[in-house]
Each structure stands twice: as C-alpha cells, then as structure tokens.
Amino acid sequence: MTDATTGRRLGRARLGILVSLVAALVAVILVIVLVPRSEQVAPEPSPTSTPAPTPDAFATPEGWERFRPVFHLTPEQHWINDPQRPVFVDGEWRLYYLYNADYPEGNGTEWHLATSTDMVTWKNRGVAIEKYRNGLGDILTGSAVVDERDTAGFGAGAIVALATQQDDGVQRQSLFVSTDGGTTFQDYEGNPVMDNPGATDWRDPKIVWDDARGRWVMVLAEGERLGFYTSQNLREWTYASDFVRTDYGLLECPDLFEMVDPTTGRRTWVLGASADASSLGGTTGFAYWTGAWDGERFTADTDEPQWLDGGADFYAAVTWDDPRDGDDGRLERRYALGWINNWAYARDLPGGAWQGGSLSTTREIVLREIDGRLSLLSQPIATLEAREGESATAQSFAVAPGDIVDLPVQPRTGGYRLRARLEAPDASEVRLRFGSGDAEVTVGYDAGAGVVFLDRRHDAVADAMPETYREVRTAPVEADGTVTLDILVDASSIEVFTGDGRASLTSAAYVDTRAGVTAEAVGGAIGIRDLSLTPLAVNDPNAP
C-alpha cells in the first residue's frame, strides 16, 4: 500500500504493478500453451489419499443385497464379528476381524484380513490365521504388534499376534508370527504361551508397549476383572495386578493407552473394555476409565466409567494410533472402530450371503478436559470426505409445532451423510425420520431432556427382534437449545455424532435409505440450519 503522504508516487507504483501483472499472466499462458500435458508437474498425492469418486461410484451395483452396507466393511459371505486392532505396514493398514466360514452349520472363528490406505475403503484379502490347525481350537480375539525391536526373536519388524484359542471350552493364549507383512501367520512351536489357570473366561489379550519401562504389557479379559501381565519377549508373561468391576457384566476386548490434551497439557492413561450396563439402565459398548498406570497397576480416577458411544451397537471396539504422527502426535489423537452388533440379538440380525452385521466407520479420538474431567471425544475420520459426492444444501427453514415436513434435500443413494444444526427452543424437540412410514428410524434432539436420541422401534426388523432392540438410546448434550448433528446413514446402520464429538450413537438400523427424510416439531416450533446431504461412494470390499 502507499501512504497518503507519498501520493505523488501513486501513479508510478500503479504502473509498475500493472506491468508486473501483465508479465506474470503472459508467463502463465506460455507455460499452459507450450508445455506438453505429460510434462506438467502434478501435486504429490497423500500417502493415505484415495481417488476422487466418479459419478457412477454412488450407484449401488446390480444384484446388491437389500441390507448389504455400501460403505461399511462386511465379508463377501459367512459370519463377521470382533475387529482386531490394525497395524501399519508398508503404507497400508492391516485390519483383522473374526470370521466363520462355516456359519451357521459349524462353529469357530479365525482371523480374516482387510487392508486400507485411508482407514475408510477396506478390501478383503482372505484368512490370515486359520482355526483348528494346531490342536488348540479356533481363534478368538487378540491383538497384533509390529515387533520393531525384535524382542520376540523372530526378526525386527516381524508382526506378532497373540490371540485366544478355545478348545472344548478352555481358553488359552497362543502366539502367531508373520514375516510377510501380516498376510499369513505361522504357529509358534511353544503354544500356548499362557495356559489356562482354571478360569472360565480368560481371553482377548491386548498387547501394548510400555515405553517408559521398556517392556510389553498385556491386558486380559477375565470375567468381571481385567488382568495385567508384563513381558520382555512376548513369549513369557508375568502376572502383575488386576482391575475389578462387578456392575458391568463380562468385561471383554480390553484396551490400554496413554493420551494427552494438547490444550491443557493434562495426560492420562485410559483403560477400556466392552461392557454391559443394561442392569443399570445404560448401554452396551466401549466403557473406559481414565487414571494412572505405574507399570504394574491401573488406578482409576473414578469408579464409574465413561462411554465412547451411547448407541446399542458399538461393541468389541479397538483403538490405535498412527506411527507417522510422531511421539507427540500419537498421544494427541487415536482412531477407533467397533462391531455394529450386540450379543443380545447378534444372530437375529438380517443379512444376506453374510451374517453378523458390519464394522463401523473409523472415527478419530481426542482427549479433552471438560468441566475438570478428562473425556474422549470422537468424530468421523477426515478421510471419509474423499468418498463424498456433491452436497445438496439448504440454509435455513422452520417447522411449526406438530408439523411433519419433507426436508428440502433428499437422499438418492444407498449411503449418505446428513449434517444439520437443530434449534429447539423452549424445551421443544426435533425429530428427523429416516425411511418411510412402514420402516423408519428417528434421530432427534430433545432440548428439555438435554439429549440426542436414536429410536429404531419402527424399523424394518424391530417387530421380530428382542425387546432390548427396541429401547431408545440417548446421549447427553449441553446444547442450550441448539445442537449440530453429523449422521452417517447406510443400509443397515446409523451413526450419529454431535458437532464437537462429545456424544455419539451407533446402532444397527434397517430402512430404505432412498425413502427420504422428514422433520417433525414436537412441543414448539423448531429450526433447521446449515443442512447438507452428501452421497457416500460405494465401497465393495470384495471387488478385485
């Protein structure tokens, strides 16, 4: 800019700027015209990016089964349940899940491999650890680690998996080794590495590296308690302590990790497990305690846990960090996904060639201090946006008390993302109904109760399901009459997140996703602002 006191220079300055702009424009034109397209420099793709979806990427393929998800992971056929924490190898995530190719005629699960570069688009790669091959039974939940320090003696970078094997009802822990990047595993000749001490429930080993003490830590699910064990080599384990809670049913699929709130600098260890609080009027899913870990024992800040998700179907969840984030970044964010199912009705859910539901969308987790308490916040992973199409939007509209209106934007694809800011003053209630009158799911905000809720009592399968399936699930929000929701809708699930990640609701749900969305005002006029509806591209995990 030119100061007022030097106005006499203004004409010359403007002339100089004009000449410079013209010269720059000519140079750009020459580059575009004279440089062959093949020689022009393209931006480097991110190592976790995926190609932008083409218009036909949103069309459900011909012959697609009615309730087959379009962007959630399922096997091509047979049974799916617990995910296993993924590991990052050669630029790719290796995720395993329990799989039963003999369902429903035969029992027993094994580890099935799926891979991804963005934690969103998974591809099935086949069975990595087979069941019934070493005389110790089938393969249940466990965890895999990249043994970068060669602590186990199988070579630096070998992938070592510890998993529960069950034979004639007896659960033991076995070790498996992969030297081909986690595609296949070999049995350790010394299996089992931990023999059952006489416990009925003794399973789901979660292995983490305790960097401060230079050794491995295992958390084992032992009924209503979690057992802690330590090891220098992943093969020999020593009992250290336990953590007991008697109000949350069988504790399964445990987890242990450290996080930091970068805003306050507060650090904490987090102990998690899949638990059942139905006897207390709560949910079934991933419960967690914050507290201290001294290398031998975990001490919780409070007796009562918090819950990562308030929905009915976020079970057997796993969390992990990204080694590319560095030491500080790995403490500041993690990722998680769970099994969209519930053992109260797991075998009753409809499917098709496959059964058992699906795995959830990956979410990003951060630690924040809220009203003096450290809590985990979660939202859909950012890379999901690369699978989005063009959004249809509406800025603002109101709904009169008692009215039910069609949203001004409507779905046209099998899976989509709906985002909106809901205003419900004077203790009124907003209800968004997905589907049609004969099969619908309601997601809403009750300002008077201070909760968001998910109601699937009238979906396509509710009448044939147990009573627990028809329970309305809620999550508290401090919204003061306004809440922002981010809703992922697929053929057999709905995942709801509040705008800041403080609450989420994940549930299996069965509606015709193209049947439309309506809004209802209950108890007073309501407003809907910043509405957008975005199609999500089909991900066929079984395509070549």
Secondary structure, 3 states (H helix, E strand, C coil): CCCHHHHHHHHHHHHHHHHHHHHHHHHHHHHHHHCCHHHCCCCCCCCCCCCCCCHHHHCCCCCCCCCCCCCCECCCCEEEEEEEEEEEECCEEEEEEEEECCCCCCCCCEEEEEEECCCCCCEEEEEEECCCCCCCCEEEEEEEEEECCCCCCCCCCEEEEEEEEEECCEEEEEEEEECCCCCCCEECCCCCCECCCCCCCCEEEEEEEECCCCEEEEEEECCCEEEEEEECCCCCCEEEEEEECCCCCCCEEEEEEEEECCCCCCEEEEEEEEEECHHHCCCEEEEEEEEEECCCCEEECCCCCEECCCCCCEEEEEEECCHHHHHHHHHHCEEEEEEECCCCCHHHCCCCCEECCEECCCEEEEEEEECCEEEEEEEECHHHHHHECCCEEEEEEEECCCCEEECCCCCCCCCEEEEEEEECCCCCEEEEEEEECCEEEEEEEECCCCEEEEECCCCCCHHHCCHHHHCCEEEECCCCCEEEEEEEEECCEEEEEECCCCCEEEEECCCCCCCCEEEEEECCCEEEEEEEEEEECCCCCCCC
